[in-house]
Each structure stands twice: as structure tokens, then as C-alpha cells.
Amino acid sequence: MVKYFDHAASSWPKPPEVIEAMAKCVSEYAANPGRGGHQMAVQASRVLFQTRVQLAKLFGVRNANDIVYASNTTEALNLAIKGYVKPGMHVISTGVEHNSVRRPLEYMVRKHGAEVTYLKPDRKGYITAQAVKEAVKANTGLVAVSHSSNLLGTIQPLEEIAQVCRDKGLKLLVDAAQTAGILPIRAETMGIHMLAFPGHKGLLGPQGTGGLYLHPDVELEPLLHGGTGSQSEAIDQPDVRPDRYESGTQNTPGIAGLGEGVKFILRTGVEAIHAKEFQLTQQLMEGLMGIGGVEVLGPDLGEDKTGIVSFRIPGVDASEVAFILDQTFEIAVRSGYHCTPLAHETAGTAETGAVRASVGWYTTESEVQDLIAAVTEIKKHL
């Protein structure tokens, strides 16, 4: 049986009720939601709305229609960035961002004359609210920040950053790819204007799901234009949410599964999930740090972080370590650059990459010990 340490990419396994909900949808009511008045279409629409309600509850959102579905966090971030950033607007971001933030921002720089400042974090990946404040210019309109680095596990001081945004009249976009379902997020009280999230990671849903929370005061240019099942006589996109941003047939089976994943999170409690993942990461970090010649990246032992432990063995290719873990020990990790060259520059691993092990709700202490033992063996022979 594979020991799975790639939860930062996709969580696995999924709760049984997630799988059951998807199978039920496909076999019983997989019609187009919002496109017909017959019973199957109505049931599909109901499931989409019920999942929206669960997401709104999880993220502290009053109006469920402010939750817009997307196929993943990347699409949600593209909708937010390309829909909000205007020509000449200055955006503040960070030096630990995933390419899903960086590349849309750089597109807006090239194509629309936007400006971007990437704040330089410390070696552990932290930025400060003071650094955000000092970077504000007359044309600054948006702050885009990852809640937690997908390489280092660093958790940014969101509420302090949000306060700077309030004081300066800026909008705050948060990439919650590594924190949705794992850390408490109350979007409206925390001052988050846009929250991009995946369904297939901490929310325990299937791939191909995710979304974007939009504050009532934020209006975006739609990323997609087309059929929405509403205001079909109009030439332009509907003005109402969420239809304005949800052209085309939605992933009803996936969203049905996502709904059950969110229910699982709400029943279990985000605090309990984070506490378990933190305990496992501390166990893993302590074990790896006890192996001579293994360098663990990111926050120090005892500092709060998400369930990510990235490491390297100087002089040994990270891909080779991951390959041996997979082929010899049946342990699944991820190596390379993790779609975040900025974070690797911050960590000093831009030339070498790193091995990333990430835990989840179903990870066990025994599996962590097996990973530590495997790295110990690899270090002896390489």
C-alpha cells in the first residue's frame, strides 16, 4: 500500500461519502443544472446550491451566491486577477507566490501595463504587514497573497495585512490553496475581498472543483462568456451572481462530492484538522532534522505552519530521492520546483529544487516514521 505524502497537490484518499455522492449524481440526476425545469435538472441545481451554502458556512460568508465555482484554484485566481486588475494598476504580491498568482500578474503587466511589486520574505517565507504598507503607491489597487506557501508551509499574517488594506482602501486577494479546510478562514470578518480555493486539497473533494469568494463590493470582468441558463435573451453576461461568472455546464458530480467533503470538514472541525497536521509535521521535521546532512526548509520546529515539510540532501538530486522513495519504499512525495520558483529563490533552492512531503487528515504517525526511516536509508547510501 502506497504511503501518500502529496496532500499539498491533491488530498487522498477521499471520505467514502464523497465517492458515494459522486456516484449517486452520475447514476441518478446528472442533468444540466439551471438549464431545465425537469426533476433531474432541479435536483442538480439543488446540489450546486447546497454545496454553495456549505462553502459559505465554512468561509464565514453571509450570501452563498457570493461563492463562484471554478475548476480549480488556478482558474479562480485568473478570474480574480484578470477580472479586477486594470491598466496601470499597481499590485503588491509576495516572493513565495505560486505560478497561479505570478503568471496572471505578469500577463497583466505585459498586456495591460499593470505594475507588480513582489515583497521579499525572510528565509522562512514570512512577509510583514509593515512591508505591505511601505510598498503602497498612489496607483496601488490590490494585494495578492498566498495564505500559506506550497513549498515552505509558512502561514502569512493575513489579518494584519487585511488591516493595512482597510487603512489604504485596497482590495485583498487570498490564495487559499493550502489552507482552505485546514486553517480557520472567516472571509468577511477577516477583511478578505477575494478568496480562491481548491476543492481537491483540504476540502477533500475531487479534482476539477474549486471556487472564488467575491465580496459584495467587488465586481469583476468575467473570464468566460456564454450560456448561464439565465437572462438568455440578453447579449451580455447576466449581472446577477453567481451566474455572471459561471458560463457553461458546471461539474455537477464533482460539486456533489465537494459538498460532502465540506460537510466532513465542518463535522470534524478545522481546528482539529490543523492540530493533527501540525503534530504530524512536527514529528516529521524532528525526525528529518535528526538525520545528519538533511536540510529542512521553512519555519523552525515549533512554529505554526501547514502540513508541508520540504527538505533537501545537499549534493543529491531531489528527483532521485523522490524516485527512490516511490520505487523502493512505496512512499509518494513530490520533488522539483512545485510551480513556485519565487519560493525556491526565497528558500535558496532555486538551483537544486527540493523534496516536498505533505500530510493530510488520513496520514498516520506510523507512515511518518516510515518516511523518516526511508530517508535515513537513502542518506546512508547516497
Backbone hydrogen bonds, N-H to C=O, Kabsch-Sander energy under -0.5 kcal/mol:
donor,donor_aa,acceptor,acceptor_aa,energy
3,K,330,E,-2.9
4,Y,2,V,-0.7
5,F,3,K,-0.6
5,F,332,A,-2.4
7,H,358,S,-1.3
9,A,6,D,-1.4
10,S,6,D,-2.0
11,S,200,H,-2.3
18,V,15,P,-1.4
19,I,15,P,-1.2
20,E,16,P,-2.4
21,A,17,E,-2.2
22,M,18,V,-1.8
23,A,19,I,-2.3
24,K,20,E,-2.5
25,C,21,A,-2.0
26,V,22,M,-2.3
27,S,23,A,-2.2
28,E,24,K,-2.1
29,Y,24,K,-0.5
29,Y,25,C,-1.8
30,A,25,C,-0.6
31,A,29,Y,-2.5
34,G,41,A,-0.5
35,R,32,N,-1.3
42,V,38,H,-2.3
43,Q,39,Q,-2.5
44,A,40,M,-2.3
45,S,41,A,-2.3
46,R,42,V,-2.3
47,V,43,Q,-2.1
48,L,44,A,-1.9
49,F,45,S,-2.2
50,Q,46,R,-2.9
51,T,47,V,-2.4
52,R,48,L,-1.8
53,V,49,F,-2.3
54,Q,50,Q,-2.0
55,L,51,T,-2.5
56,A,52,R,-2.4
57,K,53,V,-2.2
58,L,54,Q,-2.3
59,F,55,L,-2.4
60,G,56,A,-0.6
60,G,57,K,-0.8
61,V,56,A,-3.1
64,A,62,R,-0.7
66,D,63,N,-2.2
67,I,64,A,-1.8
68,V,66,D,-0.6
68,V,212,L,-2.6
70,A,210,G,-2.1
76,A,72,N,-1.8
77,L,73,T,-2.8
78,N,74,T,-2.3
79,L,75,E,-2.5
80,A,76,A,-2.3
81,I,77,L,-3.0
82,K,78,N,-2.3
83,G,79,L,-1.3
84,Y,80,A,-1.1
85,V,81,I,-2.3
88,G,112,H,-0.7
89,M,86,K,-2.4
90,H,139,N,-2.6
91,V,115,E,-2.7
92,I,142,L,-2.5
93,S,91,V,-0.5
93,S,117,T,-3.3
95,G,119,L,-2.0
97,E,94,T,-1.0
99,N,339,C,-2.7
101,V,98,H,-2.0
102,R,98,H,-2.3
103,R,99,N,-2.4
105,L,101,V,-1.8
106,E,102,R,-2.8
107,Y,103,R,-2.2
108,M,104,P,-2.1
109,V,105,L,-1.7
110,R,106,E,-2.5
111,K,107,Y,-3.0
112,H,108,M,-1.5
113,G,109,V,-1.0
114,A,108,M,-1.8
115,E,89,M,-2.8
117,T,91,V,-2.5
119,L,93,S,-2.8
119,L,117,T,-0.7
122,D,126,Y,-1.8
125,G,122,D,-1.9
132,V,128,T,-1.5
133,K,129,A,-2.6
134,E,130,Q,-2.4
135,A,131,A,-1.1
135,A,132,V,-0.7
136,V,132,V,-0.6
136,V,133,K,-1.0
140,T,137,K,-1.5
141,G,90,H,-2.6
142,L,90,H,-1.2
143,V,171,K,-2.4
144,A,92,I,-2.9
145,V,143,V,-0.5
145,V,173,L,-2.5
147,H,175,D,-2.4
148,S,175,D,-0.6
149,S,154,T,-1.5
153,G,149,S,-1.6
156,Q,147,H,-2.5
156,Q,154,T,-0.6
158,L,156,Q,-2.2
161,I,157,P,-2.2
162,A,158,L,-3.1
163,Q,159,E,-1.6
164,V,160,E,-1.5
165,C,161,I,-2.0
166,R,162,A,-2.3
167,D,163,Q,-2.6
168,K,164,V,-2.1
169,G,165,C,-0.9
169,G,166,R,-0.7
170,L,165,C,-2.6
171,K,141,G,-1.8
173,L,143,V,-3.2
173,L,171,K,-0.5
174,V,194,M,-2.9
175,D,145,V,-2.1
176,A,174,V,-0.9
176,A,196,A,-2.8
179,T,176,A,-0.9
180,A,176,A,-2.3
182,I,179,T,-2.6
183,L,179,T,-2.7
187,A,59,F,-2.8
187,A,185,I,-0.6
188,E,60,G,-0.9
190,M,186,R,-2.5
191,G,187,A,-0.8
192,I,187,A,-2.6
193,H,172,L,-1.6
194,M,172,L,-2.0
195,L,213,Y,-1.6
196,A,174,V,-2.6
197,F,211,G,-2.5
199,G,209,T,-2.4
200,H,209,T,-0.6
204,L,201,K,-2.0
205,G,199,G,-2.7
209,T,206,P,-0.6
210,G,70,A,-0.7
211,G,197,F,-2.5
212,L,68,V,-2.6
213,Y,195,L,-2.5
214,L,66,D,-2.5
215,H,193,H,-2.9
218,V,215,H,-2.3
219,E,217,D,-0.5
221,E,83,G,-1.5
234,A,231,Q,-1.8
244,R,240,V,-2.4
245,Y,242,P,-1.8
246,E,243,D,-1.5
248,G,227,G,-3.2
252,T,250,Q,-1.9
255,I,251,N,-2.8
256,A,252,T,-2.4
257,G,253,P,-2.0
258,L,254,G,-2.6
259,G,255,I,-2.4
260,E,256,A,-1.3
261,G,257,G,-2.0
262,V,258,L,-2.6
263,K,259,G,-2.0
264,F,260,E,-2.1
265,I,261,G,-1.9
266,L,262,V,-2.7
267,R,263,K,-2.4
268,T,264,F,-2.5
269,G,265,I,-3.1
273,I,269,G,-2.0
274,H,270,V,-2.7
275,A,271,E,-2.3
276,K,272,A,-2.0
277,E,273,I,-2.4
278,F,274,H,-2.8
279,Q,275,A,-2.1
280,L,276,K,-2.1
281,T,277,E,-2.4
282,Q,278,F,-2.3
283,Q,279,Q,-2.0
284,L,280,L,-2.4
285,M,281,T,-3.2
286,E,282,Q,-2.5
287,G,283,Q,-1.9
288,L,284,L,-2.7
289,M,285,M,-2.7
290,G,286,E,-0.9
291,I,288,L,-1.6
292,G,290,G,-0.7
294,V,291,I,-1.6
295,E,293,G,-0.5
295,E,312,R,-2.9
296,V,294,V,-0.6
297,L,310,S,-3.0
303,E,300,D,-2.1
306,T,153,G,-1.9
308,I,306,T,-1.9
309,V,357,A,-3.1
311,F,355,V,-2.8
312,R,295,E,-2.1
316,V,313,I,-2.6
318,A,352,T,-0.6
321,V,317,D,-1.7
322,A,318,A,-2.3
323,F,319,S,-2.2
324,I,320,E,-2.3
325,L,321,V,-2.4
326,D,322,A,-2.0
327,Q,323,F,-3.1
328,T,324,I,-2.5
329,F,324,I,-1.1
329,F,325,L,-0.5
330,E,326,D,-0.9
331,I,325,L,-2.6
332,A,3,K,-2.6
333,V,331,I,-0.7
334,R,356,R,-2.2
336,G,354,A,-1.2
340,T,337,Y,-2.4
344,H,340,T,-1.7
345,E,341,P,-2.1
346,T,342,L,-2.0
347,A,343,A,-2.4
348,G,344,H,-1.0
349,T,344,H,-2.6
350,A,344,H,-0.7
353,G,349,T,-3.0
354,A,336,G,-1.7
355,V,311,F,-3.1
356,R,334,R,-3.8
356,R,354,A,-0.5
357,A,309,V,-2.6
357,A,355,V,-0.5
358,S,5,F,-2.0
359,V,307,G,-2.3
363,T,360,G,-1.5
368,V,364,T,-1.7
369,Q,365,E,-2.2
370,D,366,S,-2.0
371,L,367,E,-2.0
372,I,368,V,-2.3
373,A,369,Q,-2.4
374,A,370,D,-2.2
375,V,371,L,-2.5
376,T,372,I,-2.1
377,E,373,A,-2.0
378,I,374,A,-2.4
379,K,375,V,-2.7
380,K,376,T,-1.5
381,H,377,E,-1.2
381,H,378,I,-0.6
382,L,378,I,-1.0
